[in-house]
Amino acid sequence: MTVLSTRAKLGVVVASAVLLGSVAAGYVAMAAEPARTPPSSSGDQMVTLAPGPRLLALTDRHLSTVATADPTGPRTVSGLECLRVYAAAGTGVCLKPATAWSYQVVVLDAALRQTRAVDVPGLPNRARVSASGRMVSWTTFVGGDSYTASGFSTRTGILDTATGTTVTSLEEFAITLDGRSHRSPDVNYWGVTFTADDNRFYATMSTGGKRYLVRGDVAARTVETVKENVECPSLSPDGTRIAFKEAIDADPAKGWRLSVLDLATMRVTATAETSSVDDQAAWLDGRTLAYTLRQSDGQPDVWSVPADGSGTPKLTVPGAESPAPLT
């Protein structure tokens, strides 16, 4: 088993029944911290989500962009505060504070104008936009579910921006687990990633103390399990591979290894990143993954690594998190 580095140990949380509670508790602490004044703020009119050779990220919780060719270079920072962000095809999603204790999923156009807003319970944790820009998803941590020892669970929703149809929770969907119908009050979902048809998707589902990669169908309102021990999936641009965080020895208390699953062969390849990655990685292109790691003082950095297991991790955007390519 690989021994985790110092950076790895920073991302490790307790396992099993208290897993969601530990992650949520840490996220509560981060979310409670006031956002810093954005450095070198250039104004919203200078930031665009239109496709181009730029990388979107959050800088001190403010939406920002950098040139793909020089990600450590000059940064354009907006005044828009988000806890999570993602964008594709000129559509963005910002999970942002609405009041001191409430949050919204805000859909943005390329000029950062709000086109839709959905009130959501809990603390924002994951966000995704389909490659076409049509479908938006989000995950939040919520409290109060009696079946969890920690008192925390998740809610994951999907919005069709073309029709306005909203799925407030994937827990409404019918489940096929290992070929059989499954119903349980302990089901949780997180980390949606969409396929090219804007109907099917992949996500993580937990139930019975296990975590599964599931394949879902929005129109049919169904999900089916694909493979165990796959969390926070991210589908490659060509739709053939899934980047994900794999719990070491199937035990999240030991940390997660950023890995890639070949959907045709079900073969898993561990990347060269040996630190524990508690994030939903983004594909910068068909070969490279970007993800967030936190320093010892809690400040985030965006790193990147080849998806095929080669190379070494590279610091890509210092002092940033929640990366998404705009190309």
ZIHUUR-V50297 format. One record per pair of residues at least 4 apart in sequence whose ideal C-beta (glycine too) atoms are under 6 Angstrom apart, sorted by sequence separation. I is the first residue (numbers start at 1). GAP is how many residues later the second one is. D is the distance in whole Angstrom. If there is no record, write none. Layout:
i;gap;d
I;GAP;D
I;GAP;D
This chain:
i;gap;d
4;4;3
14;4;5
15;4;6
18;4;5
20;4;6
27;4;6
42;4;4
98;4;5
108;4;5
109;4;5
130;4;6
236;4;6
247;4;6
284;4;4
294;4;6
295;4;5
306;4;5
4;5;6
59;5;4
66;5;5
87;5;4
98;5;6
130;5;4
148;5;5
160;5;4
177;5;4
195;5;4
206;5;5
217;5;5
236;5;4
247;5;5
249;5;6
262;5;5
306;5;4
97;6;6
98;6;4
109;6;6
248;6;4
284;6;5
294;6;5
57;7;6
86;7;5
129;7;5
159;7;5
175;7;4
194;7;5
204;7;6
205;7;5
216;7;4
235;7;6
248;7;5
261;7;5
14;8;5
96;8;6
106;8;5
107;8;5
143;8;5
145;8;4
281;8;5
282;8;5
292;8;5
293;8;6
305;8;5
13;9;4
56;9;6
66;9;5
85;9;5
107;9;4
128;9;5
143;9;5
158;9;4
192;9;5
193;9;5
205;9;5
214;9;4
215;9;6
233;9;5
234;9;4
247;9;6
248;9;6
259;9;5
260;9;5
13;10;5
95;10;6
96;10;6
157;10;6
281;10;4
292;10;6
293;10;5
303;10;5
304;10;5
54;11;5
55;11;5
64;11;5
65;11;5
84;11;4
106;11;5
127;11;5
141;11;6
142;11;6
157;11;5
192;11;5
203;11;6
214;11;5
215;11;5
233;11;5
245;11;4
246;11;5
259;11;5
82;12;4
83;12;5
94;12;5
191;12;6
232;12;6
279;12;5
290;12;6
291;12;6
303;12;6
304;12;4
54;13;6
55;13;5
64;13;4
104;13;5
105;13;4
126;13;4
142;13;5
191;13;5
202;13;6
212;13;4
213;13;4
231;13;6
232;13;5
246;13;5
257;13;5
258;13;5
279;13;5
303;13;6
82;14;5
93;14;6
125;14;5
155;14;5
156;14;5
189;14;5
190;14;5
213;14;5
230;14;5
231;14;5
277;14;5
290;14;5
301;14;6
302;14;5
53;15;5
62;15;5
63;15;4
81;15;6
104;15;6
105;15;6
125;15;6
139;15;6
140;15;5
201;15;5
258;15;5
302;15;4
55;16;6
62;16;6
92;16;4
124;16;5
125;16;6
171;16;6
189;16;5
212;16;6
288;16;5
289;16;6
63;17;5
103;17;6
123;17;6
139;17;5
200;17;6
213;17;4
229;17;6
243;17;5
301;17;5
47;18;6
59;18;5
122;18;4
123;18;5
188;18;5
210;18;6
229;18;6
275;18;6
289;18;5
302;18;5
62;19;6
63;19;6
122;19;5
138;19;6
170;19;4
199;19;5
241;19;5
242;19;5
258;19;4
61;20;5
90;20;4
120;20;5
122;20;4
187;20;5
199;20;5
211;20;6
213;20;6
256;20;5
287;20;6
103;21;5
121;21;5
137;21;5
186;21;6
229;21;5
241;21;6
255;21;3
256;21;6
300;21;4
302;21;5
38;22;6
63;22;6
136;23;5
184;23;5
240;23;6
36;24;4
38;24;4
58;24;6
35;26;4
58;27;6
134;27;6
204;27;5
134;28;5
47;29;5
95;29;3
107;29;6
292;29;4
46;30;5
47;31;4
56;31;5
202;31;5
80;32;6
95;32;5
245;32;5
273;32;5
105;33;5
156;33;4
272;33;6
290;33;4
42;34;5
44;34;5
93;34;5
154;34;5
156;34;6
271;34;5
44;35;6
153;35;5
41;36;5
93;36;5
154;36;5
40;37;6
49;38;5
91;38;5
147;38;5
243;38;5
271;38;6
38;39;4
147;39;5
272;39;6
50;40;5
84;40;5
193;40;5
269;40;5
272;40;5
273;40;5
49;41;6
83;41;4
86;41;5
88;41;4
191;41;4
193;41;5
282;41;5
284;41;5
86;42;5
87;42;6
91;42;3
191;42;6
193;42;5
282;42;5
49;43;5
84;43;4
86;43;5
88;43;5
89;43;6
90;43;6
93;43;5
95;43;6
196;43;6
89;44;3
88;45;5
35;46;5
234;46;6
237;46;6
243;46;5
234;47;5
236;47;5
260;47;5
173;48;5
174;48;5
175;48;6
176;48;4
177;48;5
232;48;4
173;49;6
237;49;5
173;50;5
139;51;4
107;54;6
137;55;4
135;59;5
50;60;4
49;61;5
48;62;6
135;63;5
126;64;6
128;64;5
130;64;4
134;64;5
126;65;5
128;65;6
132;66;6
44;68;5
130;68;5
191;89;5
31;92;5
27;96;6
24;117;4
24;128;4
21;129;2
20;130;6
21;131;4
17;132;4
18;132;5
20;132;5
20;133;6
126;154;5
19;233;5
15;236;5
15;237;5
85;237;5
87;237;5
15;238;3
84;238;5
86;238;5
14;239;6
12;243;5
57;245;6
71;245;5
71;246;5
8;247;5
4;251;5
66;251;6
57;260;5
59;261;5
57;263;4
58;263;5
12;264;5
58;264;5
11;265;4
57;265;6
57;266;5
8;267;4
11;267;4
7;268;4
8;268;4
55;268;6
56;268;4
5;269;6
5;270;5
55;270;6
56;270;6
2;272;5
4;272;6
54;272;5
52;274;6
53;274;6
51;275;6
10;284;6
7;286;6
